[in-house]
Every structure is written in structure tokens, then in C-alpha cells.
Amino acid sequence: MNEIKKLELMRFEKEIARRFEAGDIRGPIHLSGGNEDQLINEFKSFQPGDFVFSTWRNHYHALLAGIPPGLLMERITAGHSMNIEFPEYHFYTSSIVGGILPIAVGVAAGLKRRNATEKVFCFIGDMTSETGIFHECVQYSESMELPIVFVVEDNDMSTDTPTAKAWGKTRQPKCGSRVSRYHYTRIYPHCGIGKYVNF
């Protein structure tokens, strides 16, 4: 498991926000914050060689998966925050809502067929956890006993709309042996830093 600490995660995102505000990052950014403790806990069972699939909000996942901060910073500064890919670290993202789910399930199925020891971590938000593709992927993974865990990062927001309002107040979050869910309150806006930036 990578031993990156909470303060290191927070400092990294603050530096991204600083560079974005200075106009040094010419592309959208989606910052993490308020979920450091929960994510560090989720990565306790992560082992080198495991696969991580993430979304547009991926910086913390990348750091906890062992991607060197300098290398990650280069990619983000080049404007690729939303589509970080590091095949050599088994790290992949998608900025399409739900887009990463079937890919992660496919990799997990391949690992099982090879009797591999690696496993898959797939991170999504609570908006995505309400979609049909999420429920299909979880059901298939449970039925086939695939080596995958779906981590739902629940901040009660679907982009900028409360998830309960978007999907109905009778939400019944999917849970199971392959679904881990944690709740947090985000400290950054959905996208950007909350102010206009001139490039």
C-alpha cells in the first residue's frame, strides 16, 4: 500500500488550484477535498499490481495508487486532468458518466480467467451509482464472483444538483459484498476553483 499522507494529498490539490488560478493549467480540473481520510482507508487493501479505474475527479486516486506526484503534476499541468492514464501503473480514467464501469468489470473478468491475484478498484460518484449501468455491472460482478470492488464516493451531489432531487428522495443506494460507499462533503466546486480564470 502507498503510504502517502493526508496532508500530502491536500497540499497537492492546493498546488493544482494555485496553478489553475495562475492560468498555468489550460484545461478543466475537478479537485478532491474533504474525503482524504475515507480514501486512505479505502486504499488500505490496495496492493502494487492492482488496477484502479476512476473518473474525472481522480488526483487522489492516482496518488494513492502510487503514481509519483511529479509525474501526475506534469500530466495535469498539460491539461489532462480529466483523462489521466498510466497503463504502467494499471491506472485508467473516463470523464464519461458510467463509462469506466464496464471496462473495469471486463478487466476483473480477465483477471479471474487467468487466476490472477490482482484485483480491481472502481471509483464512481453517487450520481453514477444511480444509473442502470452501475447496477448491471455490480450484479454481473457479484454473480460471476469477480475480483472487483466498486467504491461509491457519495457527496449527495449530482454535479451541482442534490442527488436526492435529481433522482427522487427515496434513493436506495446499492450495497453489497462488492460495493463500498462512503459519505463526505466536498470543499471544492464540482469543476474549477469557484472563480473565473483568464488564460
C-alpha positions in Angstrom: 0.0 0.0 0.0 1.2 3.5 -0.8 2.0 5.5 2.3 1.0 8.9 1.1 -0.4 11.0 4.0 -3.5 13.2 4.3 -1.6 16.5 4.3 0.3 15.5 1.2 -2.9 14.9 -0.6 -4.3 18.2 0.5 -1.1 20.1 -0.4 -1.1 18.5 -3.9 -4.7 19.7 -4.6 -3.9 23.2 -3.3 -1.0 23.4 -5.7 -3.2 22.4 -8.6 -5.7 25.0 -7.6 -2.9 27.6 -7.4 -1.6 26.7 -10.8 -5.1 26.7 -12.3 -5.8 30.2 -10.8 -2.5 31.4 -12.2 -3.6 30.3 -15.7 -0.9 27.6 -15.9 -3.4 24.8 -16.5 -5.3 25.2 -19.7 -8.0 22.6 -19.2 -10.8 21.8 -16.7 -9.9 20.4 -13.3 -12.0 18.6 -10.8 -10.5 18.8 -7.3 -10.9 16.4 -4.4 -11.2 17.5 -0.8 -13.0 16.5 2.4 -12.5 12.8 1.7 -8.9 12.2 2.4 -9.4 10.0 5.5 -12.1 7.9 3.7 -9.9 7.4 0.7 -6.8 6.5 2.7 -9.0 3.9 4.4 -10.3 2.5 1.1 -6.7 2.1 -0.2 -5.6 0.0 2.8 -6.2 -3.2 0.9 -4.6 -1.9 -2.3 -1.5 -3.8 -3.4 1.0 -3.0 -6.2 -0.3 -4.5 -9.4 -3.9 -3.9 -8.6 -6.0 -1.9 -11.1 -7.6 1.4 -10.4 -10.4 2.9 -12.5 -11.5 6.4 -11.8 -13.5 9.4 -13.1 -12.7 13.0 -13.9 -12.0 13.6 -10.2 -9.0 11.3 -10.0 -6.0 13.1 -8.4 -6.2 11.5 -5.0 -6.8 8.0 -6.5 -3.7 8.4 -8.7 -1.5 9.5 -5.8 -2.8 6.7 -3.5 -2.2 4.2 -6.3 1.4 5.0 -6.3 1.8 7.4 -9.2 4.7 9.8 -8.5 3.4 13.3 -7.6 5.7 15.0 -10.1 4.6 12.8 -12.9 1.0 13.3 -12.1 1.5 17.1 -11.8 3.1 17.2 -15.3 0.1 15.5 -16.8 -2.4 17.8 -15.0 -0.5 20.9 -15.9 -0.5 19.8 -19.5 -4.3 20.0 -19.4 -5.1 16.3 -19.0 -6.7 16.3 -15.5 -9.9 14.7 -16.7 -8.3 11.9 -18.7 -5.3 10.6 -16.7 -4.0 7.3 -18.0 -1.0 5.4 -16.6 -1.0 1.9 -18.0 2.3 1.1 -16.4 0.6 1.7 -13.0 -2.7 0.0 -14.0 -4.5 3.3 -13.7 -7.3 4.4 -16.0 -10.0 7.1 -16.0 -13.0 8.2 -18.0 -14.8 11.5 -18.0 -18.0 9.9 -19.3 -20.5 9.2 -16.5 -20.5 5.5 -16.0 -18.0 5.0 -18.8 -15.4 3.4 -16.7 -17.7 0.7 -15.2 -17.9 -1.9 -17.9 -14.2 -1.5 -18.7 -13.3 -2.2 -15.0 -15.6 -5.2 -15.0 -14.0 -6.6 -18.2 -10.6 -6.3 -16.6 -11.8 -8.0 -13.4 -13.3 -10.9 -15.6 -9.9 -11.2 -17.4 -8.1 -11.4 -14.1 -10.4 -14.1 -12.8 -10.0 -16.2 -16.0 -6.2 -16.0 -15.6 -6.4 -17.0 -11.9 -4.5 -13.7 -11.2 -4.1 -12.4 -7.7 -4.6 -8.8 -8.6 -7.9 -7.1 -8.0 -9.8 -4.0 -9.4 -10.9 -0.9 -7.6 -13.5 1.2 -9.5 -14.3 4.6 -8.1 -17.6 6.5 -9.0 -19.8 9.2 -7.6 -23.3 8.8 -6.1 -24.8 10.2 -9.3 -23.3 7.3 -11.3 -24.4 4.9 -8.7 -28.0 5.6 -9.6 -27.5 4.7 -13.3 -28.5 1.4 -14.9 -25.0 0.5 -16.0 -23.8 0.6 -12.4 -26.5 -1.9 -11.3 -25.8 -4.2 -14.2 -22.0 -4.1 -13.5 -22.5 -4.8 -9.8 -25.0 -7.6 -10.5 -22.7 -9.3 -13.1 -19.6 -8.9 -10.8 -21.4 -10.5 -7.9 -22.9 -13.3 -10.0 -19.5 -14.1 -11.5 -17.6 -13.5 -8.3 -15.2 -11.1 -9.9 -12.2 -9.6 -8.0 -13.6 -6.1 -8.0 -14.8 -3.5 -5.5 -16.9 -0.5 -6.6 -16.2 2.5 -4.3 -19.1 5.0 -4.3 -17.9 8.4 -3.2 -21.2 9.9 -2.0 -21.2 13.7 -1.6 -25.0 13.9 -2.1 -24.5 15.9 -5.3 -25.1 15.0 -9.0 -22.7 17.6 -10.5 -24.4 20.7 -9.0 -27.8 19.3 -8.2 -28.6 17.4 -5.0 -28.7 13.7 -5.9 -32.0 13.2 -3.9 -33.6 16.0 -6.1 -32.2 14.6 -9.3 -33.2 11.0 -8.7 -36.0 11.2 -6.1 -36.0 11.4 -2.4 -36.5 7.7 -2.0 -33.0 6.8 -3.0 -32.0 3.3 -2.1 -28.2 3.1 -2.5 -26.9 -0.2 -3.8 -24.7 -2.0 -1.4 -23.3 -5.5 -1.3 -20.1 -7.5 -1.0 -18.5 -5.7 -3.9 -19.8 -2.2 -3.2 -18.2 0.1 -0.6 -19.8 3.5 -0.1 -18.6 6.5 2.0 -20.1 9.9 2.5 -18.3 13.2 2.6 -18.9 16.9 2.0 -16.9 18.4 -0.9 -14.9 21.5 -0.2 -14.3 22.5 -3.9 -16.9 23.2 -6.6 -17.8 20.4 -9.0 -15.4 21.9 -11.6 -12.7 24.5 -11.2 -12.0 26.6 -8.2 -15.1 28.7 -7.9 -13.8 31.8 -9.7 -13.2 32.8 -13.3 -9.6 32.4 -14.6 -8.1 34.3 -17.5 -5.7 32.3 -19.7 
